[in-house]
Each structure stands twice: as C-alpha cells, then as structure tokens.
C-alpha cells in the first residue's frame, strides 16, 4: 500500500469511476434538485466537478506556468448564481452525456498527473502545486462534491478510507489522524463534525510540495 501522503493518479481514476458508477443510479427527475447544502443543482454540480478536473489538468500542463493566475479559458454562468464554468455538458445528451463529460475530465487530469515531470508546478489560490497536489485536489473535489450530490440525489456514498487518508495527509497537514478519514475529510471541508473539534465555517488546503 502507498504511504499515506502518496496520492496517485490511480487514486483519482478509482474515485472518478466510483463517482460515475454511483451517479448512474440517480433518478432521472432528481438532477434539478439542489446538491446538499450547495445552491447549485445536481446537474450544475457535476458540471462544476468536471470543470475543476479539466482546469486542474490544463493548469498542470503548462511548461511555463503563470505564477499568479489561471489559464484564461472563457468562463460562463448559465444562470445567475450558477457555477462559472468553462465546461458544460450538452443537455440534449441527458444524464448519460453528463457522466461522459465527468469521466473524460477525470481522465485528462489523471493522465497529466502521470506524465508531468517532478518539477512541474501549477497555479492555485491555495499555493503552487506539483502533480501530487493536483491529484489530491481533484480527489477532494470528487469525493466531497459526491457527498453533496449523494444528498441531493438520494444515493449512498462513502469513498475508500485509505484514499481519504492519503488526501488528508497531502493537503490537510493539520487534520487529526485519530478519527475516521472520511468523516475527517468532510470536517476539513466544512461539511461535517468530528468529536472534540468545532465545525469549520472557513477552510483551505495546502499545496506546497512535501
């Protein structure tokens, strides 16, 4: 088994595959429900997740990355209050097409993580990240937004504890290590509680190479 902090592209592939398999069980009429505590619909939340994975792949793919900004893909909100994305799924393709967009975006990021040289860095508001940071960021987005989606769609979701532990070790160095990894990741992202710790109203992760 990899060391706790050693996040890999295989972890990301596993998480996206589990997410897509879970989302295939969503009732067709549920996609316009709110995703958990978010103000976005479940459809918009999957688009946002796909957009995160795509944009992380793009950011990591620059040989000379900007140090203080993102790759300037055009962004668009489809409604006031909706996510500001570059990636949108064709509504005519239905939920199946939406999940293809998610799967393809995840594959782009995992491919970039596998092929990026050790010195590769990409900009993010939480610090310049290396390939392991971008893999872990993609995992946070996938695991946690799936929690939101599972609430909105009425689906079960509990990702592998060992993947959650590796993400916590890579991006959340101050998180407790004596609590269940999935509950701890939800706590670290402001979505849950763990014994002896106040619920977070503000949170962040740390990208600096370990």
C-alpha positions as CSV (number, residue, x, y, z in Angstrom):
1,X,0.0,0.0,0.0
2,X,1.3,3.5,-0.8
3,X,2.5,5.7,2.1
4,X,-0.4,7.9,3.5
5,X,0.8,11.1,1.7
6,X,1.5,9.4,-1.6
7,X,-1.6,10.3,-3.7
8,X,-1.6,8.8,-7.2
9,X,-3.3,9.1,-10.5
10,X,-4.7,5.6,-9.7
11,X,-6.5,7.0,-6.7
12,X,-8.1,9.7,-8.9
13,X,-9.1,7.1,-11.5
14,X,-10.7,5.0,-8.8
15,X,-12.6,7.9,-7.3
16,X,-14.0,9.1,-10.6
17,X,-15.0,5.6,-11.6
18,X,-16.8,5.1,-8.3
19,X,-18.5,8.5,-8.7
20,X,-19.7,7.7,-12.2
21,X,-21.0,4.3,-11.2
22,X,-22.8,5.8,-8.2
23,X,-24.4,8.6,-10.3
24,X,-25.7,6.2,-12.8
25,X,-28.2,5.2,-10.1
26,X,-29.7,8.7,-9.9
27,X,-33.4,9.0,-10.6
28,X,-33.8,11.0,-13.9
29,X,-36.1,13.5,-12.3
30,X,-33.7,14.3,-9.4
31,X,-31.0,16.2,-11.4
32,X,-32.6,19.6,-10.9
33,X,-32.6,19.1,-7.1
34,X,-30.2,21.1,-5.0
35,X,-26.9,19.3,-4.3
36,X,-26.8,19.0,-0.5
37,X,-26.0,22.4,1.1
38,X,-25.0,23.9,-2.2
39,X,-27.0,26.5,-4.2
40,X,-26.4,24.6,-7.4
41,X,-28.5,21.8,-8.8
42,X,-27.1,18.3,-9.0
43,X,-26.6,18.7,-12.8
44,X,-24.7,22.0,-12.2
45,X,-22.6,20.4,-9.5
46,X,-21.4,17.6,-11.8
47,X,-20.6,20.2,-14.4
48,X,-18.6,22.2,-11.8
49,X,-16.7,19.0,-10.8
50,X,-15.9,18.2,-14.4
51,X,-14.7,21.8,-14.9
52,X,-12.5,21.5,-11.8
53,X,-10.9,18.3,-13.1
54,X,-10.4,19.8,-16.6
55,X,-9.0,23.1,-15.3
56,X,-6.5,21.3,-13.0
57,X,-5.3,19.2,-15.9
58,X,-4.9,22.3,-18.0
59,X,-3.0,24.2,-15.3
60,X,-0.6,21.3,-14.7
61,X,0.0,21.0,-18.5
62,X,1.9,24.3,-19.0
63,X,5.6,24.0,-19.4
64,X,6.0,27.7,-18.3
65,X,3.0,28.1,-15.9
66,X,1.8,31.6,-14.8
67,X,2.7,32.1,-11.1
68,X,-0.3,34.2,-10.2
69,X,-3.3,33.3,-12.5
70,X,-5.1,30.6,-14.2
71,X,-5.1,29.5,-17.9
72,X,-7.5,32.0,-19.4
73,X,-10.3,29.7,-20.7
74,X,-13.5,31.7,-21.1
75,X,-16.0,31.2,-18.2
76,X,-19.8,31.3,-18.4
77,X,-22.7,31.1,-15.9
78,X,-25.8,29.6,-17.4
79,X,-28.0,31.3,-14.8
80,X,-27.4,33.8,-12.0
81,X,-25.9,32.0,-9.1
82,X,-24.8,29.0,-11.1
83,X,-21.2,27.8,-11.4
84,X,-18.9,29.8,-13.5
85,X,-17.5,27.1,-15.8
86,X,-15.6,26.5,-19.0
87,X,-17.0,23.0,-19.2
88,X,-20.8,22.5,-19.8
89,X,-22.5,19.3,-20.8
90,X,-24.9,19.3,-23.8
91,X,-28.4,19.0,-22.1
92,X,-29.6,17.1,-25.2
93,X,-27.2,14.2,-24.3
94,X,-29.0,13.7,-21.0
95,X,-27.5,12.4,-17.7
96,X,-25.5,9.8,-19.6
97,X,-23.8,12.5,-21.6
98,X,-23.1,14.5,-18.4
99,X,-21.4,11.5,-16.9
100,X,-19.3,11.1,-20.0
101,X,-18.1,14.7,-19.6
102,X,-17.2,14.0,-16.0
103,X,-15.4,10.8,-16.9
104,X,-13.4,12.4,-19.7
105,X,-12.4,15.4,-17.5
106,X,-11.1,13.0,-14.8
107,X,-9.1,11.0,-17.4
108,X,-7.5,14.3,-18.6
109,X,-6.3,15.1,-15.1
110,X,-5.1,11.6,-14.2
111,X,-3.1,11.5,-17.5
112,X,-1.5,14.8,-16.7
113,X,-0.6,13.7,-13.2
114,X,1.1,10.5,-14.7
115,X,3.1,12.4,-17.3
116,X,4.0,15.6,-15.5
117,X,7.8,15.8,-14.7
118,X,8.7,16.1,-11.0
119,X,9.5,19.8,-11.4
120,X,6.1,20.7,-12.9
121,X,4.0,23.2,-11.0
122,X,0.7,24.9,-11.5
123,X,-1.1,27.9,-10.0
124,X,-3.9,27.7,-7.5
125,X,-5.2,30.1,-4.9
126,X,-4.0,27.7,-2.2
127,X,-0.4,27.7,-3.4
128,X,1.6,26.4,-6.3
129,X,1.1,22.7,-6.6
130,X,3.0,19.8,-8.0
131,X,1.4,16.7,-9.7
132,X,0.6,15.1,-6.4
133,X,-1.1,18.2,-5.2
134,X,-3.2,18.4,-8.3
135,X,-4.2,14.7,-8.0
136,X,-5.2,15.4,-4.4
137,X,-7.1,18.5,-5.3
138,X,-9.0,16.5,-7.9
139,X,-9.8,13.9,-5.3
140,X,-11.1,16.5,-2.8
141,X,-13.4,17.9,-5.5
142,X,-14.6,14.4,-6.5
143,X,-15.1,12.9,-3.0
144,X,-16.6,16.0,-1.4
145,X,-18.9,17.1,-4.2
146,X,-20.1,13.5,-4.5
147,X,-21.2,13.9,-0.8
148,X,-23.2,16.9,-1.9
149,X,-24.6,15.0,-4.9
150,X,-25.5,11.9,-2.9
151,X,-27.5,14.1,-0.5
152,X,-29.3,15.8,-3.4
153,X,-29.9,12.6,-5.4
154,X,-30.7,10.3,-2.5
155,X,-27.7,8.0,-3.2
156,X,-25.3,6.2,-0.8
157,X,-21.7,7.5,-0.9
158,X,-18.7,6.5,1.3
159,X,-15.3,6.5,-0.5
160,X,-12.4,4.3,0.4
161,X,-10.9,5.3,3.8
162,X,-7.3,4.8,2.6
163,X,-7.8,7.2,-0.3
164,X,-9.3,9.8,2.1
165,X,-6.3,9.3,4.4
166,X,-3.8,10.0,1.6
167,X,-5.7,13.1,0.6
168,X,-5.7,14.4,4.2
169,X,-2.0,13.7,4.6
170,X,-1.2,15.5,1.3
171,X,-3.4,18.6,1.6
172,X,-4.6,19.0,5.2
173,X,-1.5,18.6,7.4
174,X,-3.3,19.9,10.5
175,X,-6.2,17.5,10.3
176,X,-6.5,15.0,13.1
177,X,-5.1,11.5,12.4
178,X,-7.0,9.6,15.1
179,X,-10.5,10.0,13.6
180,X,-12.1,8.2,10.6
181,X,-10.6,9.5,7.4
182,X,-13.9,10.1,5.5
183,X,-15.5,11.9,8.5
184,X,-12.3,13.9,8.9
185,X,-12.3,14.9,5.2
186,X,-15.9,16.1,5.5
187,X,-14.9,18.1,8.6
188,X,-11.8,19.6,6.9
189,X,-14.0,20.8,4.1
190,X,-16.7,22.3,6.3
191,X,-19.3,19.6,5.7
192,X,-19.3,17.6,8.9
193,X,-18.3,17.3,12.5
194,X,-15.9,15.1,14.4
195,X,-15.6,14.7,18.2
196,X,-13.8,17.4,20.1
197,X,-13.5,19.8,17.1
198,X,-15.7,22.7,16.2
199,X,-17.4,22.6,12.8
200,X,-15.4,24.7,10.3
201,X,-17.0,27.7,8.6
202,X,-13.8,28.6,6.7
203,X,-11.3,26.1,5.4
204,X,-8.5,25.6,2.9
205,X,-5.9,23.1,1.8
206,X,-2.1,23.4,1.4
207,X,-0.5,22.6,-2.0
208,X,3.2,23.1,-1.1
209,X,5.3,20.1,-2.1
210,X,6.0,17.8,0.8
